[in-house]
Amino acid sequence: MSESVCLEAKNISLTFRARRGFFRYSYHTALDNVSFDIRKGETVGIVGRNGCGKSTLLKVLADILKPDAGELVSHVNYVSLQSLATGFEKNLSGRDNAILSAMLLGHTLEQATAALPDICDFAELGDSFDEPVKTYSSGMRARLGFSTAMLMHADVLLVDETLGVGDSRFKKKAEAAILDKINSDQTVVFVSHQSSQVERLCNRAVWLEKGQVMEVGDTKTVLNNYQAFLATLPNPQKRK
Ligand SMILES: Nc1ncnc2c1ncn2[C@@H]1O[C@H](COP(=O)(O)OP(=O)(O)OP(=O)(O)O)[C@@H](O)[C@H]1O
């Protein structure tokens, strides 16, 4: 292994099972023998059509989903998924949820508590920070989720299309914060449907199709091949 590798996905496969009635299930293989690594300091873009497995892959990299086969080898302590408002305890306040999220990421209570003023400030929650999350609008939840993941230290930051978070003013602020991270030595894995964004921000790209890795490599080459593939599809609907 190279010194600079943070995460290694080794032959990862994952199949979802969904109930379709009494004793009837359907199976969907979301990831099929996926292998690649993430190196320290780089920004890796994950591209592919709707339903190809991008979000599932981020959840596996975050250790939220366990693969059925293969393994995730982590050489770092903190891998943070920039998720929007998922997993909040609705009866707890924004403050307590921020502490909980930070501790679930592996931070200590002291580290979480120290970051609270910045989280509240960035999320622009004001006094609502001490109100139960069940009283929040979806935008407030998104801002809390974004700010907590953004302001706690992460060795690898996994970003799932979050540049679309909140209203247009907060979106600009969120994008600027992510760009700051990307331009620092932060390691970032970034899922986006916008090829121009991936081309602008990423050093390398991973192209997924039907849960399989089609190509891993230099962003421009991978995006060119992905675009060429999309152009071969007959139905424009299938190109997304
Ligand atoms: N919890 C689940 N149970 C059953 N199937 C699931 C579940 N989560 C995802 N899937 C299926 O797995 C496949 C991959 O989903 P995933 O969300 O990873 O795709 P994606 O590439 O992120 O899609 P999009 O670009 O539309 O966001 C899809 O076919 C989806 O329907």
The ligand as an SDF file (V2000), in Angstrom:
LIG
                    3D

 31 33  0  0  0  0  0  0  0  0999 V2000
  -32.4370    1.0940    0.6990 N   0  0  0  0  0  0  0  0  0  0  0  0
  -32.5990    0.6230   -0.5380 C   0  0  0  0  0  0  0  0  0  0  0  0
  -33.3820   -0.4680   -0.7760 N   0  0  0  0  0  0  0  0  0  0  0  0
  -33.5240   -0.9510   -2.0250 C   0  0  0  0  0  0  0  0  0  0  0  0
  -32.9090   -0.4400   -3.1080 N   0  0  0  0  0  0  0  0  0  0  0  0
  -32.1290    0.6420   -2.9290 C   0  0  0  0  0  0  0  0  0  0  0  0
  -31.9370    1.2210   -1.6440 C   0  0  0  0  0  0  0  0  0  0  0  0
  -31.0890    2.2980   -1.7860 N   0  0  0  0  0  0  0  0  0  0  0  0
  -30.7900    2.3630   -3.0860 C   0  0  0  0  0  0  0  0  0  0  0  0
  -31.3990    1.3690   -3.7700 N   0  0  0  0  0  0  0  0  0  0  0  0
  -31.2790    1.1000   -5.2160 C   0  0  0  0  0  0  0  0  0  0  0  0
  -29.8940    0.9160   -5.4870 O   0  0  0  0  0  0  0  0  0  0  0  0
  -29.5560    1.5730   -6.7060 C   0  0  0  0  0  0  0  0  0  0  0  0
  -28.4480    2.5600   -6.4570 C   0  0  0  0  0  0  0  0  0  0  0  0
  -28.9910    3.6320   -5.6940 O   0  0  0  0  0  0  0  0  0  0  0  0
  -28.1180    4.9300   -5.3920 P   0  0  0  0  0  0  0  0  0  0  0  0
  -28.9710    5.8490   -4.5880 O   0  0  0  0  0  0  0  0  0  0  0  0
  -26.8140    4.5200   -4.8330 O   0  0  0  0  0  0  0  0  0  0  0  0
  -27.8900    5.5130   -6.8570 O   0  0  0  0  0  0  0  0  0  0  0  0
  -27.3230    6.9290   -7.3080 P   0  0  0  0  0  0  0  0  0  0  0  0
  -26.3340    6.6760   -8.3720 O   0  0  0  0  0  0  0  0  0  0  0  0
  -26.8620    7.7080   -6.1250 O   0  0  0  0  0  0  0  0  0  0  0  0
  -28.6420    7.5690   -7.9150 O   0  0  0  0  0  0  0  0  0  0  0  0
  -29.0130    9.1090   -8.1900 P   0  0  0  0  0  0  0  0  0  0  0  0
  -28.0320    9.6250   -9.1870 O   0  0  0  0  0  0  0  0  0  0  0  0
  -30.3840    9.0080   -8.7610 O   0  0  0  0  0  0  0  0  0  0  0  0
  -28.9820    9.8320   -6.8760 O   0  0  0  0  0  0  0  0  0  0  0  0
  -30.8380    2.1960   -7.2460 C   0  0  0  0  0  0  0  0  0  0  0  0
  -31.3970    1.3220   -8.1950 O   0  0  0  0  0  0  0  0  0  0  0  0
  -31.7230    2.3030   -6.0260 C   0  0  0  0  0  0  0  0  0  0  0  0
  -33.0860    2.1860   -6.3950 O   0  0  0  0  0  0  0  0  0  0  0  0
  1  2  1  0
  2  3  1  0
  2  7  2  0
  3  4  2  0
  4  5  1  0
  5  6  2  0
  6  7  1  0
  6 10  1  0
  7  8  1  0
  8  9  2  0
  9 10  1  0
 10 11  1  0
 11 12  1  0
 11 30  1  0
 12 13  1  0
 13 14  1  0
 13 28  1  0
 14 15  1  0
 15 16  1  0
 16 17  2  0
 16 18  1  0
 16 19  1  0
 19 20  1  0
 20 21  2  0
 20 22  1  0
 20 23  1  0
 23 24  1  0
 24 25  2  0
 24 26  1  0
 24 27  1  0
 28 29  1  0
 28 30  1  0
 30 31  1  0
M  END
$$$$
